Amino acid sequence: MLLPAIVDLADGNPDWRIFVHSAIFTGMISGLVLMATQNHNVRFSPRLGFLLTASLWLTAAFLGALPLYFSHLPISFAGAFFEAMSGITTTGSTVLVGLDNMPRGVLLWRSLLCWIGGIGFVGLALLLLPSLRVGGIQLFHMESSDKSEKILPRINQIALGILLAYAGLSALCMLSYFLAGMSMFDAINHGMTTLATAGYSTHDASLGFYAHNRLLLVISTIFMLLAALPFVLYIKAAMPRRLSSLVDPQVTLFLIIVVGFSFTLAAVLRVSDGLPFGDSLVIASFNFVSVITTTGYATEDYSLWGPVSIGIFFLASFMGGCAGSTSGGIKMNRLIILWRLTVTNLTRLIMPHAVVKIRYGETEVSTEAAQTVLLFFFLYMASLILGAMVLATLGLDFVSAFTGALTALSNVGPGLGDTIGPAGNFSTLSDPALWVLSYLMLAGRLEIVTIVILFTRSFWTR
């Protein structure tokens, strides 16, 4: 919070006091928690893990909303909480308009929320969720098979490797943006939100503000792809003995989908708009990668590209990137396991006595892991349908209600339609609708199960 305070102070904006006061309040709460828990040895349990995870993200969103709410922005607390939740969950949906003329402190704070949320989720997905048996199969287990090796130093090494990879790619992205023609301030902000696959921009037109700069769009596409790959791969790439394990089925599937649909959309643009194929490919790949990686940048209203394009972007909103990345959505590893489950069960219907194992690459998927994937998929679809129904009762049209619930649950950013589509935002929605979407963003970011389990009676009584 002190970083945007310094920026506002340098710009002569009185909102710097709001950031300082918010920082002091946050520091006091943190200090009290630290003193209250000092020298207390708490035994970790799944119940504590679920409660701690949800509490951390809720607290971050609440505290992140304070500078926005108490600033000179015309925003309700529901809107400020929605904006902060959208940032910390790396969704990228916004209720703010007039970003081009907004104080730089607010713009930097939004980007910082995204960046913190991105690294926070990568760490959560790789270090905590596997111990809670959430997030499908534990594909990124980095511990040594030697049980005599100490676990804590190993976890510290993984956490440090993730942080270095995330910070290094962020810095490289910022530098690339700056060299491609962005201002330094824009490059810093967009670098943070690109690696977090969040999509917050410093302009109302998003990266459409730089649509004329094809090189910049290519750079953005590359770094969105890198952010949507498992960050553990970057750690393995630095370990010579781990190079053989860099091949991951979900990475292969992800890249095939990106290449296939990008060329399809480029062909659609070439035929419909008559653009040169090179320009069509740059624009199509940028917007498609932005959606499938759940970043949410846009250069134009791709819902106007025709029914084929709408269908492709709609499917991409479900898919998401790879597990262990900053992307949201169902994710590639779950799609692979769901497909293997389907094929395996159909085979068993034909050959009831055959022993058919579910495999993910060279790894055998346990029954428990398969059930976890099915549980996630069921809760995902149930949350989507219920969320859309609630939004519809709050006055949203069907397209806005359904795609709004989808984009929140998958942490994509823009939905479809005139209101919340790539050319719109969420500023016209009522406060109750913003609270519903805030819940869906939180549930989607924390893999749904982590939130839904808090509403079960057994969690609190046993």
LINKAFEN-V746513 format. One record per residue. SS is DSSP state (a for helix, b for strand, c for the rest). D_LAST is the distance of its C-alpha to the last C-alpha in Angstrom with 1 decimal. Layout:
ss=SS d_last=D_LAST
ss=SS d_last=D_LAST
This chain:
ss=c d_last=39.7
ss=a d_last=42.8
ss=a d_last=44.3
ss=a d_last=44.8
ss=a d_last=45.9
ss=a d_last=48.6
ss=a d_last=49.7
ss=a d_last=49.9
ss=a d_last=51.8
ss=a d_last=54.2
ss=a d_last=54.7
ss=c d_last=55.3
ss=c d_last=52.3
ss=c d_last=50.9
ss=c d_last=47.4
ss=a d_last=47.2
ss=a d_last=46.3
ss=a d_last=43.2
ss=a d_last=42.0
ss=a d_last=42.7
ss=a d_last=41.0
ss=a d_last=37.9
ss=a d_last=38.0
ss=a d_last=38.3
ss=a d_last=35.3
ss=a d_last=33.2
ss=a d_last=34.5
ss=a d_last=33.6
ss=a d_last=30.0
ss=a d_last=29.8
ss=a d_last=31.5
ss=a d_last=29.2
ss=a d_last=26.1
ss=a d_last=28.1
ss=a d_last=29.0
ss=a d_last=25.6
ss=a d_last=24.0
ss=c d_last=27.1
ss=c d_last=26.9
ss=c d_last=23.1
ss=c d_last=21.7
ss=c d_last=18.2
ss=c d_last=16.5
ss=c d_last=15.9
ss=c d_last=12.7
ss=a d_last=12.3
ss=a d_last=9.9
ss=a d_last=12.8
ss=a d_last=15.3
ss=a d_last=14.4
ss=a d_last=14.4
ss=a d_last=17.5
ss=a d_last=19.3
ss=a d_last=19.1
ss=a d_last=19.9
ss=a d_last=22.9
ss=a d_last=24.4
ss=a d_last=24.0
ss=a d_last=25.5
ss=a d_last=28.3
ss=a d_last=29.2
ss=a d_last=29.3
ss=a d_last=31.4
ss=a d_last=33.5
ss=a d_last=34.3
ss=a d_last=35.8
ss=a d_last=39.2
ss=a d_last=39.6
ss=a d_last=39.0
ss=a d_last=41.2
ss=c d_last=43.9
ss=c d_last=46.9
ss=c d_last=45.3
ss=c d_last=45.3
ss=c d_last=41.6
ss=c d_last=38.8
ss=a d_last=35.5
ss=a d_last=33.9
ss=a d_last=36.6
ss=a d_last=36.2
ss=a d_last=32.4
ss=a d_last=33.1
ss=a d_last=35.8
ss=a d_last=33.6
ss=a d_last=30.7
ss=a d_last=33.3
ss=a d_last=34.6
ss=a d_last=31.4
ss=c d_last=30.1
ss=c d_last=33.7
ss=c d_last=34.2
ss=c d_last=37.6
ss=c d_last=37.8
ss=c d_last=39.7
ss=c d_last=40.7
ss=c d_last=43.6
ss=c d_last=47.2
ss=c d_last=50.3
ss=a d_last=48.8
ss=a d_last=52.3
ss=a d_last=53.2
ss=c d_last=49.8
ss=c d_last=49.6
ss=a d_last=49.0
ss=a d_last=46.3
ss=a d_last=44.1
ss=a d_last=44.9
ss=a d_last=44.1
ss=a d_last=40.8
ss=a d_last=39.7
ss=a d_last=40.6
ss=a d_last=38.9
ss=a d_last=35.6
ss=a d_last=36.0
ss=a d_last=37.0
ss=a d_last=34.1
ss=a d_last=31.6
ss=a d_last=33.3
ss=a d_last=33.0
ss=a d_last=29.5
ss=a d_last=28.4
ss=a d_last=30.3
ss=a d_last=28.7
ss=a d_last=25.2
ss=a d_last=26.0
ss=a d_last=27.5
ss=a d_last=25.5
ss=a d_last=21.9
ss=a d_last=21.1
ss=a d_last=22.0
ss=a d_last=19.4
ss=a d_last=16.7
ss=c d_last=18.5
ss=c d_last=19.7
ss=c d_last=23.4
ss=c d_last=24.5
ss=c d_last=26.1
ss=c d_last=26.3
ss=c d_last=30.1
ss=c d_last=30.7
ss=c d_last=29.5
ss=c d_last=32.1
ss=c d_last=31.2
ss=c d_last=33.8
ss=c d_last=33.5
ss=c d_last=34.6
ss=c d_last=31.6
ss=c d_last=33.7
ss=c d_last=34.1
ss=c d_last=32.1
ss=a d_last=29.5
ss=a d_last=29.7
ss=a d_last=33.4
ss=a d_last=32.9
ss=a d_last=30.3
ss=a d_last=32.6
ss=a d_last=35.5
ss=a d_last=33.6
ss=a d_last=32.6
ss=a d_last=36.3
ss=a d_last=37.6
ss=a d_last=35.7
ss=a d_last=36.8
ss=a d_last=40.4
ss=a d_last=40.5
ss=a d_last=39.1
ss=a d_last=41.4
ss=a d_last=44.4
ss=a d_last=44.1
ss=a d_last=43.7
ss=a d_last=46.8
ss=a d_last=48.8
ss=a d_last=47.9
ss=a d_last=49.0
ss=a d_last=52.3
ss=a d_last=52.9
ss=a d_last=52.5
ss=a d_last=54.8
ss=a d_last=57.4
ss=a d_last=57.3
ss=c d_last=58.2
ss=c d_last=55.3
ss=c d_last=55.7
ss=a d_last=53.8
ss=a d_last=51.4
ss=a d_last=50.7
ss=a d_last=50.3
ss=a d_last=47.8
ss=a d_last=45.7
ss=a d_last=45.9
ss=a d_last=45.3
ss=a d_last=41.9
ss=a d_last=40.9
ss=a d_last=42.3
ss=a d_last=40.4
ss=c d_last=37.2
ss=c d_last=38.1
ss=c d_last=37.7
ss=c d_last=41.1
ss=c d_last=41.7
ss=c d_last=45.4
ss=c d_last=47.9
ss=c d_last=49.9
ss=c d_last=49.3
ss=c d_last=50.8
ss=a d_last=48.3
ss=a d_last=50.1
ss=a d_last=52.5
ss=a d_last=54.3
ss=a d_last=55.3
ss=c d_last=55.8
ss=c d_last=59.4
ss=c d_last=58.4
ss=a d_last=57.6
ss=a d_last=57.1
ss=a d_last=54.3
ss=a d_last=52.5
ss=a d_last=52.8
ss=a d_last=51.4
ss=a d_last=48.4
ss=a d_last=47.8
ss=a d_last=47.9
ss=a d_last=45.4
ss=a d_last=43.0
ss=a d_last=43.1
ss=a d_last=42.6
ss=a d_last=39.5
ss=c d_last=38.1
ss=c d_last=38.4
ss=c d_last=35.7
ss=c d_last=36.3
ss=a d_last=35.6
ss=a d_last=38.9
ss=a d_last=40.8
ss=a d_last=39.3
ss=a d_last=40.4
ss=a d_last=43.8
ss=c d_last=44.4
ss=c d_last=43.7
ss=a d_last=46.7
ss=a d_last=44.7
ss=a d_last=42.2
ss=a d_last=44.8
ss=a d_last=44.5
ss=a d_last=40.8
ss=c d_last=41.8
ss=c d_last=42.2
ss=c d_last=39.0
ss=a d_last=39.0
ss=a d_last=37.2
ss=a d_last=40.0
ss=a d_last=42.6
ss=a d_last=41.2
ss=a d_last=40.8
ss=a d_last=44.4
ss=a d_last=45.8
ss=a d_last=44.2
ss=a d_last=45.4
ss=a d_last=49.0
ss=a d_last=49.2
ss=a d_last=48.1
ss=a d_last=50.0
ss=a d_last=53.2
ss=a d_last=52.6
ss=a d_last=52.1
ss=a d_last=55.1
ss=a d_last=57.2
ss=a d_last=56.2
ss=a d_last=57.2
ss=a d_last=60.4
ss=a d_last=61.4
ss=a d_last=60.3
ss=a d_last=61.3
ss=c d_last=63.9
ss=c d_last=62.5
ss=c d_last=63.6
ss=a d_last=61.2
ss=a d_last=60.4
ss=a d_last=59.4
ss=a d_last=57.5
ss=a d_last=55.5
ss=a d_last=54.7
ss=a d_last=53.5
ss=a d_last=51.6
ss=a d_last=49.9
ss=a d_last=48.9
ss=a d_last=47.4
ss=a d_last=45.7
ss=a d_last=44.2
ss=a d_last=43.1
ss=a d_last=41.0
ss=a d_last=39.7
ss=c d_last=38.6
ss=c d_last=37.1
ss=c d_last=39.4
ss=c d_last=41.0
ss=c d_last=44.5
ss=c d_last=47.3
ss=c d_last=51.1
ss=c d_last=51.8
ss=c d_last=50.4
ss=a d_last=49.7
ss=a d_last=48.8
ss=a d_last=52.5
ss=c d_last=53.2
ss=c d_last=53.0
ss=a d_last=50.6
ss=a d_last=50.3
ss=a d_last=49.2
ss=a d_last=46.7
ss=a d_last=45.2
ss=a d_last=45.0
ss=a d_last=43.4
ss=a d_last=40.9
ss=a d_last=39.8
ss=a d_last=39.7
ss=a d_last=37.3
ss=a d_last=34.7
ss=a d_last=35.5
ss=c d_last=35.0
ss=c d_last=36.0
ss=c d_last=34.6
ss=c d_last=31.2
ss=c d_last=31.3
ss=c d_last=33.7
ss=c d_last=33.6
ss=c d_last=33.9
ss=c d_last=31.5
ss=c d_last=31.5
ss=c d_last=30.3
ss=c d_last=32.1
ss=a d_last=34.5
ss=a d_last=32.3
ss=a d_last=30.1
ss=a d_last=33.3
ss=a d_last=34.6
ss=a d_last=31.6
ss=a d_last=31.6
ss=a d_last=35.3
ss=a d_last=34.9
ss=a d_last=32.2
ss=a d_last=34.7
ss=a d_last=37.6
ss=a d_last=35.8
ss=a d_last=34.6
ss=a d_last=38.0
ss=a d_last=39.6
ss=a d_last=37.4
ss=a d_last=38.6
ss=a d_last=42.2
ss=c d_last=41.7
ss=c d_last=38.8
ss=c d_last=39.4
ss=c d_last=39.8
ss=c d_last=37.4
ss=c d_last=36.8
ss=c d_last=34.5
ss=c d_last=33.1
ss=b d_last=34.5
ss=b d_last=34.4
ss=c d_last=37.7
ss=c d_last=37.9
ss=b d_last=34.1
ss=b d_last=32.4
ss=c d_last=29.4
ss=c d_last=26.5
ss=a d_last=24.8
ss=a d_last=21.5
ss=a d_last=23.5
ss=a d_last=25.3
ss=a d_last=22.3
ss=a d_last=21.1
ss=a d_last=24.5
ss=a d_last=24.4
ss=a d_last=21.1
ss=a d_last=22.7
ss=a d_last=25.9
ss=a d_last=24.3
ss=a d_last=22.3
ss=a d_last=25.5
ss=a d_last=27.7
ss=a d_last=25.5
ss=a d_last=25.2
ss=a d_last=29.0
ss=a d_last=29.9
ss=a d_last=27.7
ss=a d_last=28.9
ss=a d_last=32.5
ss=a d_last=32.2
ss=a d_last=31.0
ss=a d_last=33.8
ss=a d_last=36.3
ss=a d_last=35.5
ss=c d_last=36.1
ss=c d_last=39.6
ss=c d_last=39.7
ss=c d_last=41.8
ss=a d_last=40.3
ss=a d_last=41.3
ss=a d_last=40.1
ss=a d_last=36.8
ss=a d_last=36.0
ss=a d_last=37.3
ss=a d_last=35.8
ss=a d_last=32.3
ss=a d_last=33.2
ss=a d_last=34.7
ss=a d_last=31.8
ss=a d_last=29.2
ss=c d_last=31.4
ss=c d_last=32.5
ss=c d_last=36.1
ss=c d_last=37.8
ss=c d_last=40.5
ss=c d_last=40.1
ss=c d_last=42.9
ss=c d_last=45.3
ss=c d_last=47.5
ss=c d_last=44.9
ss=c d_last=42.3
ss=c d_last=44.3
ss=c d_last=45.7
ss=c d_last=48.5
ss=c d_last=46.3
ss=c d_last=43.2
ss=c d_last=40.4
ss=c d_last=42.4
ss=c d_last=43.2
ss=c d_last=39.7
ss=c d_last=38.2
ss=a d_last=35.6
ss=a d_last=32.9
ss=a d_last=33.7
ss=a d_last=33.4
ss=a d_last=29.9
ss=a d_last=28.9
ss=a d_last=30.5
ss=a d_last=28.9
ss=a d_last=25.4
ss=a d_last=26.7
ss=a d_last=28.3
ss=a d_last=25.1
ss=a d_last=23.1
ss=a d_last=26.0
ss=a d_last=26.4
ss=c d_last=22.8
ss=c d_last=22.8
ss=c d_last=21.1
ss=a d_last=17.9
ss=a d_last=17.0
ss=a d_last=17.5
ss=a d_last=16.4
ss=a d_last=12.8
ss=a d_last=12.5
ss=a d_last=13.4
ss=c d_last=10.7
ss=a d_last=8.4
ss=a d_last=5.5
ss=a d_last=6.3
ss=a d_last=6.1
ss=a d_last=3.8
ss=c d_last=0.0
